[in-house]
Amino acid sequence: MISIKRRQRGAPATMNAPATMHSVGPQVHASRQDEEYNLRETDPQLGGERWPNARRGWMTGGERFSSTHDLVEQMFFLYVRVVKAKDLHRSTLTSRCDPYVEVKLGNYKGRTKHIENKTNPEWNQVYAFSKDRIQSSVLEVIVKDKEMLGRDDCIGRVAFDLNEVPTRVPPDSPLAPQWYRLDDRRGGGDIMLAVWMGTQADEAFSEAWHSDAATVYGEGVFNVRSKVYLSPKLWYLRVNVIEAQDVIPSERNRLPEVFVKAQMGSQVLKTKICPTRTTTPIWNEDLVFVAAEPFEEKLTITVEDRVHPSKDEVLGKIVLPLTLFEKRLDHRAVHSRWFNLEKFGFGMMEADRRNELKFSSRIHLRICLEGGYHVLDESTLYSSDQRPTARQLWKQPIGVLEVGILGAQGLLPMKMRDGHGSTDAYCVAKYGQKWVRTRTILDSHSPKWNEQYTWEVYDPCSVITLGVFDNCHLGGGEKATAGTAARDSRIGKVRIRLSTLEAHRIYTHSYPLLVLHPHGVKKMGEVQLAVRFTSLSLANMVYIYGQPLLPKMHYLRPFTVNQIESLRYQAMNIVAGRLGRAEPPLRKEVVEYMLDVDSNMWSMRRSKANFFRIMSLFSGIITMGQWFSQVCHWKNPITSVLVHILLLILICYPELILPTLFLYMFLIGLWNYRFRPRNPPHMDTKLSWVEAVHPDELDEEFDTFPTSRPHDVVRMRYDKLRSVAGRIQTVVGDIATQ
């Protein structure tokens, strides 16, 4: 546990406002708002910071070193590894020794757990003290005995002069711990320690207990550390229900209305009722589930009879483990199998079970795990991975993506603590199957993370998503206002499309965190990133651009739109559940926000934005048609004459048509190359229509599903939607007629 003695807060700074205020026009406000929402280029000192004063034993300004963390600012930490102690003296009062270690540096105190009645204890804990908060030149390591009565007794101590502490930066080998003699009046024992100066590139950084999180205790200590997560390997489980035999209903005088229900975990699918009433029904329907490795859940197949519209009777069932099924990499046929069904609630006695199996009903199934598909667990518009499930079908990576998460600025307060607004921010990045989570910086509106992560890139037409959240699990038993468990609050999200990045260039920008609220768009702060995409093979990257986006199975045996949305929702639930079981957990609300769980919900604003995007796509054709009309009507005689001359030349020399067309396209591309975007695209408030949206449309977008609004409001929105659909119907009819 780490504790801290807080220093007294100083007086708040004051600012003298001018005596007169000048009015500002709406255009000035709009320009300032646009500038506030724009991307800003930054100039951080990537890998260039050095420890000040260049004192002996510390890193000097002239020293250079090689580091893989070249996209972040170097942050220096004093690392203290407490390994173990030996030959500690027992207390004269209790004849026991319950030792623990206290690491003291100025106002900061780090404390290990105490070991019950042991003179040779082992701790193996690491503490990291940020150089920005070091207020002392002496480090003290004190071994204490946890007394049952009174205050703890000091067994011994070791002091270190920070001027003599060595510096260690990877790829240097780890510093070997050494034995130090404890100096105290009880005069006994040795302690094994390692003390060194290092950066965030040190291997001990992720496991260390940081002084920045000194006020955290209990389980919150693990929730503030950085962590790398991997999404579970997802498969599509295809269950082809072919037929059944000898399905006998409970009422012998009627033929059953039979259907099959398949369940795996929380996923439940049903076939249609067999159109003919018979004891040998045939369906030949496909039911598709999402399964995750390791296969913990089992597939339950139930044959049921529709006795009444509100009552179904179970005729038989079977439970099958997923490891029983074949893994298919293409569209080849899979062998079908017959399975015996057990009657529901039958088979308590072994003799009865043998008799039941001898005359049991059977079901004919064809089941396989599809490895040729990519299981969609995120929005298809912002997918970060399109590889199939089976690793045998993966291509070689075409590049490497490196992201330095530098920090954030101007974050808004997310909660109240000690009478003032506070934010405990951490950042989550997701690309492919790899999720990363930075450490939590406590009580800071401008946190500095300076953590760097790397991903392999298999397709440049992919998107990396980064989200900033407020940590509400700091060990204080936080509860929400309604008495439920606390949830980490969303601060904002940023997406970067890799196809918009130039290879081998470092992008350092400050991205605005814009969030849409029921009252409009709001800037929650800025996140500072350094991004570099390195291409391993230009030929492979050009080849990938010519390939379909998804694996070929998506085109050979495609799913319906409803199936895709349902399977994506199930995949998101599985990913959120598995990551929520990690230690420390990546919370469900965080995973759902990163994966856009509500991206398919209806929104009038999105519909308008998509409509005008389509109109802008065809604006070039419309402009060309208007220009051709002007040429035909001689609006500009010079242009019309030149066009007719060019037309006559092409009629006389038709072999020049294609070269002229290609030359024109080349010159247009060469002319527009100068005006290509130099920065990654970001959220456009005008393009997304968040500035011109009606308040009622925003309220509708944030409505629950099913709706929770009054009936008159729902009726008004329904009538409005009918009028919009009527106009669309008219336009489509005109296009079809003409």
Phi, psi and omega in degrees: 000142178247131178239160183217141172263112184289140175276154183292135180291141178281175180290142181293145180288145180242155180226129180279118179280149178294154184289328182243144179246132180261139179287145180241132182291163181296330179293323178294319177298317181296319180294321178295321179293319178297320179294325179292328182271356184276164175285137178243132177278137182242168181226069179284161177272084184286112177068015187247357182284144178229158180291134184291162174073343175049049181283161184298135182087353178247168183287126182272165183292335182271351182284141177238147178214156178267136182212145175284346179269068182259004177251014178227161174282135181293127176243132184257141181226148170266114182262136176230114177257115177264110186268295184196176177222165180212155175057041177282142182279144177278158179289140179288339182273315186255351183056030178233167174216105178249078192278152167212166185243136176244121178259118187241128177218100183065235180275353184266139177226123174252137187228133175277171173284153180272147180255128184288120168046063180215129180268351177234066186282160175230133180242307181055057177240149183241138177239142180232126180245121181293138182292337180290342184243010178284125183239014181217157178257004182233131175256129179245132174243113187244129174262124183237158177252123182282101181282148176284328179236139178079191182274163183293146182262138180276125178273318181180170182213159174225134180245143179233134172275122184298337177293340183258002182284129181286161178254136179223123180229130176304144016269023174299151178292152179300147180285127182286133177291153182232159176275135177234137179282131178283134182252111178193168183294331177286342168054053179209141169104161176229156179227139180262121184225160168221123182234127180204160173265135181210184180244185178287353176280355182292145180296334182277357186296315186288330182266352185285153171268113190271146176292338177297334180253042187292333184272000182272144180215168178066219180293341179297337179299320180282334183282352181257359182274156175286153186203148174247130181241156174236131175294147177294153177284119187258141177233151165270127176258112181261121179247108177265107180274110186269297185199175175220160180227148175056046177273106186255121177285168180290327176267111186291340186270009179225151176272140187280154168257098195258140169218166183245132175246128178244135182225135174221106185067234179269000180270125181229126178229150181229148171276172172286158175291134180304127185297335179250135177283112183202162176273356175235070184289153177233132179239305184055053179244150177259131172242127186242130178240170173248126179238152183233139173279144351291147186285095182271331184265159180245157179266124179250120179254125182234131174260123186234155181245127178279089181287321184213153179306335179247012183218129176239138181249131181281125179261337179177157180208165177210143180247125186236131174285148183289338179291351181282343191262155182281146175261122184251135182257347181219201184260020178294158182288144178250140181293136177272162182219151174263138179234136176282139180261137173266136177293143183295121178079010182253156172104035178286323180261147183296321179296318177297323181295318179296320179293323181292317180293332181291325182240033186278161172287158181230154177228140184256117185231151170233107188237138176206158173263121185276114178261354181270357178261157165261123181281112182283120176238003179223172181300134182295336179288333184234042182288139179256358184203134177234016182286148175291166182294316183291125181294336179296339183265000181287144172271172177288147177296145181260351182188181180229132177253125178241131182232125172258114178271098188282307183173194179221161180222145173063032178292138180283151176298134182254343179201168179259137178214125179055036175083005178223158180292140184220152176220126176248089194265144168219161184241141177238132177237139182227125173212125183065222179270358186258125174249141175232147179227125179283170175288159180271128174263120188277140169049055180216132175268354176225067184290151176240113179263308180052056177240139185242138181224158186228141176228147169278141183248127179251344180208124180290342179276062182217168188228135171260136182245131177233131179234146178248133185226160176257123184283121179246021180231075184251018175091007181261012181064041185298142176231147175286173184295330182273005179090358179275175180295146181293149179238140176292129185277145176280134174255319179172172185215146180228139175236140179231122178272125187293332181292347178268001182261139172280138182294141174069010178258141178265121177259121176240107183222160172252115186263128177289138177265096183258129182233135178271120178251168178301341180256008178126184181281144183219135177272121183264357182140196179224147175241134184257126184229153169235122188234138176217128175250121181251122180273128178274330181207116179293323180296317179295324181292319177296322178296319180297324179297335180271001182261157174300154185292318184255163176302157189296336180297334178293340181256332178284315178228075186287154173271158174285166180298319179295321178296318181299315181293318180294316180293324178296319178296318178294320179296320178297319179296320180294315180297316179296321179293318181291316180292331177289345178266358178288173180228110359286154184286148168264111194298152182299320181295330178289314181296318181295322179293320180291328182266002179057065184294334183252026184289340182265006179286150183291138177210121176296325179297313179296323179297316177296317180298317179293323179297313181288335173293320177295320178297320178292331177294320180270005181296327178296318178294320179296318178296319178298319178295321177295321179295319179295322177295321177294323177294318181293327182265009176054044175295323176235100186302322182297314179298318181296320179296315180297321179294320179292323177297315178298322179295319178296321179297317181291329176291320180286326182234077184295340179291350179269358185295306182294314177301322179294319179297314180293322178296320179296316179296322179294317180293321177297316178296320179294323179291318181283345181297329180293333185257018180295150178294133181263349182238155177298144178292152179226181183297126178258112183292333178281317181295325180273359174063032177276345180273330184253012183284145178283144180303324180292326177292324176293319179297323178292324180293327180266007178289152180283171176231115000292168189295151176240013181272161179299159185296322181293325177292317179296320179295319178297318180291325178295317178296322178295318179294324178295321179294320178295316179296327177295319178295319178298319179298321179294316180296315179297322177295319177297319179295318180293325181288319184275000000 
